[in-house]
C-alpha cells in the first residue's frame, strides 16, 4: 500500500490501482493543490479544511455519511463521533472511517474531539494503519492521541492535523506527540509518500507534506 500526505488531514491511499483521498482541504490552506485523481473521497465533516471535494478532478465517489460505502473494490464503514468533547455542541459531528482495501484496514479519525467509548475502541482495535489527529484545540491533543493508540494498538500510526512550518493554526506541532515514543519507534521521512511495507518495523511514520 502507498500513502501520500498532502497536508493537514488529507492523504492519498493507494492499493491495487485504486485511489482514496481523505478530507481534501480548500485553497485557504497553505498546502499544495491536490492533483491526484481519486476513485473515492472520504469527508469526515463539513468544514472547509476537510470537505473541498469541488477542488478535486476526475470521476470519483464521495463518501460523507454514516451509511459508508461498499463495493467489490472497497469497503468503508463510518462511525459517528464528535468534533469536540461536548457531544458536538461546539463544532458538530465527525465521522470516523474504517477503509478496507483487500486484506488491509486503514482508520481515519477525522477531527475527532474526544476519547472513544469502549465499544468503538473494540471496533477499531488492531487496524493496520491509524491516521490520528494530534494537534489539540480543534481535536484531541497529543496526550489523548497517545492514550487512544495504546488501546487501539494499530500496526502503524501516522499523525495528522498538527502545526507545520507553513500552517499557522492554534494547534501544536507533531513533536509533542512523537516525544511520547522511543526514537527507534519513529521514522521521519523527507518525502510525502511511502510504501507501508518498507516500515513494518516502525510504529510511527512522519511523512513530509507535498511541497509546492
C-alpha positions as CSV (number, residue, x, y, z in Angstrom):
1,X,0.0,0.0,0.0
2,X,1.2,3.5,-0.9
3,X,0.3,6.5,1.3
4,X,0.9,10.2,0.5
5,X,0.4,13.0,2.9
6,X,-0.9,16.1,1.1
7,X,-1.1,18.0,4.4
8,X,-3.5,18.6,7.3
9,X,-5.9,15.5,7.3
10,X,-5.6,14.8,3.6
11,X,-4.0,11.6,2.5
12,X,-3.9,9.6,-0.7
13,X,-4.2,5.9,0.0
14,X,-3.5,3.7,-3.0
15,X,-3.6,0.0,-3.4
16,X,-4.0,-2.2,-6.5
17,X,-4.5,0.9,-8.6
18,X,-7.4,2.1,-6.5
19,X,-7.0,5.6,-5.0
20,X,-8.7,7.1,-2.0
21,X,-8.3,10.7,-0.8
22,X,-9.3,11.7,2.7
23,X,-10.6,15.1,3.9
24,X,-9.5,17.4,1.0
25,X,-8.8,21.0,2.0
26,X,-9.6,24.2,0.1
27,X,-7.3,26.8,-1.2
28,X,-7.3,28.8,2.0
29,X,-4.8,26.3,3.5
30,X,-1.1,26.9,2.5
31,X,-0.6,23.3,1.3
32,X,-0.3,22.4,-2.4
33,X,-3.3,21.9,-4.7
34,X,-4.3,18.3,-4.6
35,X,-3.6,16.9,-8.0
36,X,-4.2,13.2,-7.5
37,X,-7.4,11.9,-9.2
38,X,-9.1,9.6,-6.8
39,X,-11.7,6.9,-7.2
40,X,-13.2,7.6,-3.8
41,X,-13.1,10.6,-1.4
42,X,-14.0,10.4,2.3
43,X,-15.2,13.5,4.1
44,X,-15.2,13.4,7.9
45,X,-17.2,16.6,8.4
46,X,-18.3,19.7,6.6
47,X,-15.6,22.2,7.4
48,X,-13.6,24.0,4.6
49,X,-10.3,22.3,5.5
50,X,-11.8,18.8,5.2
51,X,-14.6,18.8,2.6
52,X,-13.3,20.7,-0.5
53,X,-14.3,17.9,-3.0
54,X,-15.1,20.6,-5.5
55,X,-11.3,21.2,-5.9
56,X,-10.6,17.7,-7.0
57,X,-10.6,16.5,-10.5
58,X,-11.6,13.2,-12.1
59,X,-14.5,10.8,-11.7
60,X,-14.9,9.8,-8.1
61,X,-17.4,8.7,-5.5
62,X,-17.8,10.9,-2.4
63,X,-18.4,9.2,0.9
64,X,-19.6,11.6,3.5
65,X,-22.4,10.0,5.5
66,X,-22.8,7.4,8.3
67,X,-24.0,4.9,5.7
68,X,-20.5,4.4,4.4
69,X,-19.9,2.6,1.2
70,X,-19.3,-1.0,0.0
71,X,-18.3,-2.5,-3.4
72,X,-16.2,-5.3,-4.7
73,X,-13.1,-3.0,-4.6
74,X,-13.5,-1.2,-1.2
75,X,-15.5,-1.3,2.0
76,X,-15.9,1.9,4.1
77,X,-17.6,1.8,7.4
78,X,-18.4,5.2,9.0
79,X,-18.7,5.6,12.8
80,X,-20.4,8.7,14.3
81,X,-18.3,10.8,16.7
82,X,-17.9,14.4,17.6
83,X,-15.6,17.3,16.8
84,X,-15.5,18.3,20.4
85,X,-15.9,16.8,23.9
86,X,-19.4,18.2,24.4
87,X,-21.5,15.9,22.2
88,X,-20.9,18.2,19.2
89,X,-22.4,21.3,20.7
90,X,-19.3,23.3,19.9
91,X,-18.1,22.1,16.5
92,X,-20.6,19.5,15.3
93,X,-20.3,15.8,14.4
94,X,-17.4,13.9,12.9
95,X,-17.2,10.7,11.0
96,X,-14.5,8.1,11.7
97,X,-13.8,5.9,8.7
98,X,-12.7,2.3,8.5
99,X,-11.4,1.8,5.0
100,X,-10.8,-1.8,4.0
101,X,-8.8,-2.4,0.8
102,X,-8.0,-6.1,0.2
103,X,-6.7,-7.5,3.4
104,X,-5.7,-4.2,5.0
105,X,-7.8,-1.7,7.0
106,X,-7.0,1.9,7.5
107,X,-8.7,4.1,10.1
108,X,-9.0,7.8,9.5
109,X,-10.3,9.5,12.7
110,X,-11.1,12.9,11.1
111,X,-11.3,15.8,13.5
112,X,-12.1,13.6,16.5
113,X,-12.5,15.8,19.5
114,X,-13.0,13.3,22.4
115,X,-11.8,10.0,23.7
116,X,-13.7,7.0,22.4
117,X,-16.1,4.6,24.2
118,X,-15.0,1.0,24.8
119,X,-17.3,-0.4,22.1
120,X,-15.8,1.9,19.4
121,X,-12.3,1.1,20.6
122,X,-13.1,-2.6,20.3
123,X,-14.3,-2.0,16.7
124,X,-11.0,-0.1,15.8
125,X,-8.7,-2.5,17.7
126,X,-5.8,-3.9,15.7
127,X,-6.3,-1.8,12.5
128,X,-3.3,-1.9,10.2
129,X,-2.9,1.9,9.8
130,X,-4.3,4.6,12.1
131,X,-4.4,8.2,10.8
132,X,-4.9,10.2,14.0
133,X,-5.1,14.0,14.8
134,X,-2.6,15.1,17.4
135,X,-2.6,18.9,17.4
136,X,-5.2,19.7,20.0
137,X,-7.5,22.7,20.3
138,X,-9.9,21.6,17.4
139,X,-9.2,17.9,18.0
140,X,-7.8,15.5,20.6
141,X,-4.3,16.5,21.7
142,X,-1.0,14.6,21.8
143,X,-1.7,13.0,25.2
144,X,-5.2,11.9,24.2
145,X,-3.9,10.5,20.9
146,X,-1.3,8.5,22.7
147,X,-3.9,7.2,25.1
148,X,-6.1,6.0,22.2
149,X,-3.1,4.4,20.4
150,X,-2.3,2.3,23.4
151,X,-5.9,1.0,23.4
152,X,-6.4,0.5,19.6
153,X,-2.9,-1.0,19.1
154,X,-2.6,-0.4,15.3
155,X,0.3,-1.8,13.3
156,X,1.3,1.7,12.1
157,X,0.4,5.2,13.2
158,X,0.5,8.4,11.0
159,X,-0.2,11.6,12.9
160,X,-2.1,14.4,11.2
161,X,-3.8,17.8,11.9
162,X,-0.9,19.4,13.6
163,X,1.0,22.7,13.2
164,X,3.7,22.8,10.5
165,X,6.2,25.4,9.2
166,X,3.6,26.7,6.8
167,X,0.3,26.1,8.7
168,X,-0.2,28.6,11.5
169,X,-3.3,27.2,13.2
170,X,-3.6,27.4,17.0
171,X,-2.5,23.8,17.3
172,X,0.7,22.1,18.5
173,X,3.4,20.7,16.3
174,X,4.0,16.9,16.0
175,X,6.9,16.9,18.5
176,X,4.5,16.9,21.5
177,X,3.2,13.6,20.1
178,X,6.4,12.0,18.9
179,X,8.1,12.8,22.3
180,X,5.9,10.1,23.8
181,X,7.6,7.3,21.8
182,X,11.1,5.9,21.8
183,X,13.2,7.2,18.9
184,X,13.6,3.7,17.4
185,X,9.8,3.5,17.0
186,X,9.6,6.6,14.8
187,X,10.6,7.1,11.1
188,X,10.6,10.7,9.9
189,X,10.6,11.0,6.1
190,X,12.0,13.6,3.8
191,X,9.2,12.9,1.3
192,X,5.4,12.9,1.3
193,X,4.8,9.4,0.1
194,X,5.9,6.0,1.0
195,X,5.2,2.2,0.7
196,X,3.9,1.0,4.1
197,X,5.7,-2.4,3.8
198,X,9.1,-0.7,3.9
199,X,8.5,0.4,7.5
200,X,6.9,-2.6,9.1
201,X,9.5,-2.4,11.9
202,X,8.3,1.1,13.0
203,X,5.3,2.2,14.9
204,X,5.0,5.9,13.9
205,X,5.7,7.4,10.4
206,X,6.0,11.1,9.9
207,X,5.8,11.9,6.2
208,X,6.7,15.3,4.9
209,X,3.8,17.2,3.3
210,X,3.6,17.7,-0.5
211,X,5.8,20.6,-1.5
212,X,4.7,23.2,-3.9
